Amino acid sequence: MTETSRTPGTPGTPEADGTDGTDGADDAAGISEAAEPKLTPQVKGALIALVVGGIAAILDSTMVTLAIHTLVGKLHSTTDAIQWVTTGFLLAMAVAIPVTGWAERRWGGKRVWMAALTVFVVSSVLCAVAWDAPSLIAFRALQGFGAGLIFPLMQTLAVRAAGGQVSSRLMAAVSLPIALGPILGPVIGGVVLNWLSWRWLFLINVPVVAVGLLLARRHLPDDRPDAAAGRPRLDWTGLALLTPSLAGILLGLSQLSEDGGIGHAGVLVPLLVGVGLLVVFIRWATRPGEHQPVVDIRLLRLRSLGSASAVLFTAGAAMYAGMFLLPLYYQQLRGESVLQAGLLLIPQGVGALASRFVVGRLVDWIGARALTVAGFLLTAAATVPFALAGPGTSLWWLEGVLLLRGVGVGSVLIPPMSVAYQDIRPAGIPHATMNTRISQQVGASFGTAIVAVALQSLVDHGAVGAFQGAFWWSVGIAVAAVVPAVLLPAGRPAGS
């Protein structure tokens, strides 16, 4: 296969393992203890461009979930049909993620990034002018494809801009939208739906993405591949296996709360097909010989990336389980409006934002493992009051708890992302990013599905009992997340 840059070799060799054959590469303590590399003005400019460009996609993915009831009425549709506005977006993202590595090698990260932003903003405008439910679902799927390219590219290009030197400060900057999106999205969505037309949920993306495109053009380094190096091949077989596999798994999980649960055909069939195709893909991607799979899962054998991916799966589950339940608790159990529910979630966003200013330094001080474990335990502890709360529980108490929960949620992304790349060679960076992004995406769907099923199954115990039981499941997810967290390297991330 023709490559534009050196690719990892066969698994088990120093080239594939990214270790250069040295001992101790699986532990961060074995990495150079040099001072943390400073973010140069060039790197800061690239980070600003990536954050501004990516924030619209991340906020949009969470804002629209609040508009389901509104869209049912405005588009004269049904809840089952309108749910595909979010399901289609999710499935299109799953289709796009595996091709980002090949696309970056084929055209260069900057060009693919700007193309992805263009696809996203054009589809946003199309969503805003949608005339019925089918048109909105179709345009939303196109928007999801653009977002599926944006999310992993944001991480990859940040690491590229820093010359492969991954630091906790770098990850704190690039993961800021990912952490705040699910928290601030409902707030902004509530404001829009209260005072403006639902179409503005999509139109507000236009100025943000326009600024992001201008910044990307100016600050992202030109990394288009050398034409003389040849064109990288796309692993069509792997793509044909992995994309429907992810789509089937995510579709099955998204419908798990439907009547019949796991035994329902709409759940069981896509899950079985998805898992079956995933098994075939794993065998295909790990077969002996020199080859470049569409997503190089062989890199998961490295302790740094393997443990980080497992933690990001559980982090996605813990984060989105809470974000699914909290707005529903305020609206359905306490009778708050969409706007009020969004505003009541602000303390969690403040806590997550505040954590970004200290987590990077704490990773360098106490290590990724200890900080991640502490973050999950804080998230679990701050969710317990909601598992005991009823419709009359003091809002002041719950708002203070949400502030702490935001700190916990904001503390569990940066540490694993900081260590994920420490054993990865430059050519493997896109594959490492796709592995972590897929893990987080599937984890988010898994966590949401678990608490949705719990909420639905406990309805017979009354609304209060149903929400309390679902929140206990959310607590359990955060506690269970400690298990993979203890597998993270104990020392500081490479370059710190």
C-alpha positions, 0 to 999 in steps of 0.5 A: 500500500502506498502511504504518504507517511510511515505507518505502523508495522506488524503488531508485536514489532517495535514499529507497530508498538510505537516503543522503538524496542525500549523497555518500559514504554507501557508505563508513563513513568518510562517516558522522558520526564522533560518539562511540559512543552509550551504551547507556541503562538502557532499551536495556540492559533491552531487550537483556537481555530479547531475549538471555534470550528468544532464547538458548533457541531458539538453544541448542535448534537445536544441542542436538538434533543430538546426540540423533539416535542417542538418538532413533532408539533411544528412539522405535524409528525409523530414522536417516533418519526422525529426521533430519527432526527437524532438517530439519523445524525448519530448513525451518520456520525458512525459512518463518517468516523472510520474514514477520517484517517484515510481522508487525512492521508489522502488530502491533508488534515487542513483541507478535510477539516475545512471540507467537513465544516463546509458540509456541516454548515451547508447542511445546517442551513438545509435543516433550517429550511426543512419543510417536513419531517423526512427532509429534516431527517435527510439533512440532519443525516448529512449534518451528522456525516460532517460532524463525524469528520469534525470530532476525530479531526479536531483531536488529530489536528491538535496533536499534529499542530503540536508536532506530536507532543501531547501534553495535558494542557493541549488536551485540556484545550482541545477537549473543552468543546467535547466536555462543555457541549453536552452541558451547555447545549441544553442551556442554549437550546432552551433559550432558543426554543423559548424565544426563537423559532426552532430553525435557529437551532441550526442557523446559529451554526452559520456565523460560528462555522464561518469564523471557524473557517476563517481561523482554520484558513489562517492558522492551521498548517498546510499539510497536504500530502506530497503528490509524488508519494502516491495516493493511500488506498482505502480499506474498502473491505474494512470500511464495509464491515466497520461502518454498518457494525457501528451503525447497527450497534448504535441503532440497537442501543438507541432503541433499547428503551422501546417496548420489549427491551433487548428482545424487541426485533428493532433492538436485537436484530441491529445489535446482533448484526452489528456485533457480528460484523464487528467480530469479522472486522476485528479478524480482518484488521488483525490478520497477519501481514503488512496491511493498513486497516481503515481503523488500526485496532492493533494499536489497542494492544498498547497499554496507553491507548487501550486503557485510555480507550476503555476509560473514554468508553466509560466516561462517555457512558457516565457523562451522557447517562446523567445528561439524559436524565437531568433535563427530564428530571427538571421538566417531568418531575419538577414541572420546569419549562425547557428554558428553566431546565436548561438554566438549572443545568448551568452550574454543571457547565460552570463546574466543568469549565472550572475544572479545565483550569486545574486538571492539566496541572493536576495530571502533571502532579498526581498522574492520569490514573489517580486523577481519573479515579477521583473524577469518576468517584466525585461524579458518582458521589455528586449524582447520589443526591439526585437518586434520593431527590423528589419533586420537592428537594431544595433546588439550592442543594441540587445546584450545589451538587451539580457544580461538583458533578460538573467538576467530576465530569470535566476531570475524566476526559483530559487524563486519558486523552493525555496518555492515549498518544504517548506510545503512538508514532506520528503515522498512527495518530489518526488511528489512535484518535478514531479508536478513542472517538469510537469508544467514547461514541459507543460509550455515550450510547450505551450509558444513555440506553442503560438509564433510559431502560431503567427509567422506562422499566421503573415507571410502574413504581411511580415517577419519583421511584423511576427517576431515583432508580435511573439515577442509581444506575447512573451512579453505578456506571460512574463507579464501574468506570473506576475499574478501567481507570486503574489500568491507566499508566500511573505516571505523568503523560509523555512530554509532561 
